[in-house]
Amino acid sequence: MTYSVAVSGASGYAGGEILRLLAAHPDIEIRTVTAHSNAGQPLVQHQPHLRSLSHLTLQDTTPEILAGHDIVVLALPHGQSGQYTDALGETALVIDAGADHRLTASDAWDAFYGGTFHEPWTYGVPELLVGGAKQREALRGATRIAAPGCNASTVSLSLAPGVAAGVIDAGDIVSVLAVGPSGAGKSLKTNLLGSEILGTANPYAVGGTHRHIPEIRQALAAASGRPSTDESIRISFTPVIVPMARGILATSTAPISEGVSDAEIRAAWESAYGDETFVQLLPAGEFPRTADVLGANTALMGLAIDRAANRVTVVTAVDNLVKGTAGAAVQSMNLALGLPEDRALSVNGVAP
Ligand SMILES: NC(=O)c1ccc[n+]([C@@H]2O[C@H](COP(=O)([O-])OP(=O)(O)OC[C@H]3O[C@@H](n4cnc5c(N)ncnc54)[C@H](OP(=O)(O)O)[C@@H]3O)[C@@H](O)[C@H]2O)c1
């Protein structure tokens, strides 16, 4: 069976990456691409690297144009998806790359986003621990999927094994992330001009204000079987924009729980990810670079046990547009449709 797909936000970064992956998917026909201010223009004018899709023209994003497809992928600024998702009742599978359906608690939505709260959908991070299982079980046969925030899934995957096993204290997590500016989208913003970001590192959303914080707390609560509103999970989260188009390097630390051995700590991550294709733990003493996962659907992780500081340090590299968004969406889509989970996804990156 071939599934017809409409991708909205097709002129943007997330939409473009979803199209790049879907163009190589043997079970998918990309039938419709939509945008907003650029509707009416050829897709390749905005995505010149997507040569196989040069026959497509960006259409307006309306419920009528999105209707009638087997799959609809929304890659719109947060707050915009809800108006379309409410009208897509008959569509078999809808995947939202935005934040609108990620949070389960309306007060967290109000505090970090604001505007209308929409119901939570199945979270699109298959490898995430949820209680004693993995999130992929919830994704099998799902019809509504919320793809993750790129920083959020990187930090959640980094720490979920330790939180779930109880070998780290989730009440004192510190995460500092080097992030590429593509994570903030393609629309013009003065602080993201080349002249503002080249040759410098720019911290932003410092001091507990970043929108991905509630998403991480929710995911780590689920990993440890706590309610999503559990107040005991606390995270200091600081992203820093650095001059690389794509990529996230997240360094996360948390205190080691009392009486836990080094072997028990490492075993928590090994048992969580030992069988995974797209989340890989490096041997002790090795740490990833963002260049190692460029273009790959891979989260590459290094783990250190710092006894002097009594903290575990996890360094994780992802490509924000692949494992952080489009790869997570396609991997979740494959699970929802009962296809091989890795179809059209590569564990290998592009180098140098
Ligand atoms: N970038 C990432 O690494 C990343 C990672 C995870 C999740 N996401 C999520 O993916 C979503 C898209 O992000 P992005 O980085 O791709 O942003 P982007 O590059 O700015 O693209 C936004 C897209 O949405 C369209 N659009 C804007 N306003 C619209 C409206 N009112 N109605 C319909 N379409 C509208 C734009 O069309 P025009 O160009 O025609 O105006 C464009 O195609 C966001 O919710 C973001 O949080 C992004």
The ligand as an ORCA input file, in Angstrom:
! r2SCAN-3c Opt
* xyz 0 1
  N      13.623     23.681     13.550
  C      13.762     22.656     14.372
  O      14.879     22.156     14.624
  C      12.548     22.055     15.028
  C      12.745     20.964     15.894
  C      11.638     20.401     16.540
  C      10.384     20.934     16.316
  N      10.234     22.012     15.492
  C       8.893     22.560     15.342
  O       8.468     22.530     13.991
  C       7.612     23.642     13.756
  C       8.134     24.373     12.522
  O       9.431     24.866     12.847
  P      10.460     25.343     11.746
  O      11.762     25.423     12.412
  O      10.327     24.528     10.515
  O       9.898     26.817     11.435
  P      10.097     27.672     10.100
  O      11.341     27.273      9.403
  O       9.934     29.084     10.512
  O       8.850     27.249      9.165
  C       7.536     27.581      9.514
  C       6.603     27.080      8.424
  O       5.259     27.321      8.831
  C       4.595     28.122      7.838
  N       3.676     29.019      8.551
  C       3.982     30.107      9.292
  N       2.867     30.646      9.831
  C       1.822     29.879      9.400
  C       0.411     29.912      9.584
  N      -0.164     30.856     10.336
  N      -0.349     28.964      8.982
  C       0.214     28.018      8.200
  N       1.548     27.937      7.985
  C       2.342     28.845      8.590
  C       5.689     28.846      7.098
  O       5.216     29.157      5.788
  P       5.794     30.431      4.942
  O       7.259     30.217      4.790
  O       5.062     30.328      3.643
  O       5.445     31.651      5.718
  C       6.786     27.776      7.080
  O       6.543     26.836      6.064
  C       7.613     24.519     15.010
  O       6.451     24.301     15.756
  C       8.834     24.032     15.756
  O       8.727     24.148     17.148
  C      11.277     22.577     14.834
*
